[in-house]
Amino acid sequence: MGSQVRRPGRGAGGEVVAAVGVTVAGGRITEVDLVVNPEKLEGARRAAAGT
């Protein structure tokens, strides 16, 4: 697994993988949070946007 090449057609799946393990002020967003804690992800998105 040397290079991370995005293949056409991955779309949403690729973005979800990219979001996994992102560190934010409120803590770490994990794969589980993407499923069971979307509020945490939304809060992180707002913080990143500065709103």
C-alpha positions in Angstrom: 0.0 0.0 0.0 2.4 2.6 -1.2 0.4 5.3 -2.9 -3.1 6.2 -2.3 -4.7 6.5 -5.7 -8.3 7.5 -5.9 -10.2 5.5 -8.5 -13.0 7.0 -10.4 -16.4 5.8 -9.1 -15.3 5.7 -5.5 -17.2 8.9 -4.7 -18.8 8.9 -1.3 -16.9 5.9 -0.2 -13.6 7.7 -0.8 -14.8 10.7 1.1 -15.9 8.7 4.1 -12.5 7.0 4.3 -10.8 10.4 4.1 -12.9 11.6 7.0 -12.0 8.7 9.2 -9.4 9.5 11.9 -9.5 13.2 11.5 -8.4 15.0 14.7 -10.6 18.0 15.7 -10.8 20.2 18.8 -13.5 18.0 20.3 -11.4 14.9 19.9 -10.9 12.2 17.3 -13.6 11.3 14.7 -13.6 7.6 14.1 -15.4 5.3 11.7 -18.0 4.6 14.4 -18.7 8.3 14.9 -19.6 8.6 11.2 -22.3 6.0 11.8 -23.6 6.5 15.4 -22.5 10.1 16.1 -23.2 12.3 13.1 -23.7 15.3 15.3 -20.0 15.1 16.3 -19.0 15.1 12.6 -21.3 18.0 11.9 -19.9 20.0 14.8 -16.4 19.3 13.5 -17.4 20.4 10.0 -18.8 23.6 11.4 -15.7 24.2 13.4 -13.5 23.7 10.3 -15.7 26.1 8.4 -15.4 28.7 11.2 -19.1 29.0 11.9 
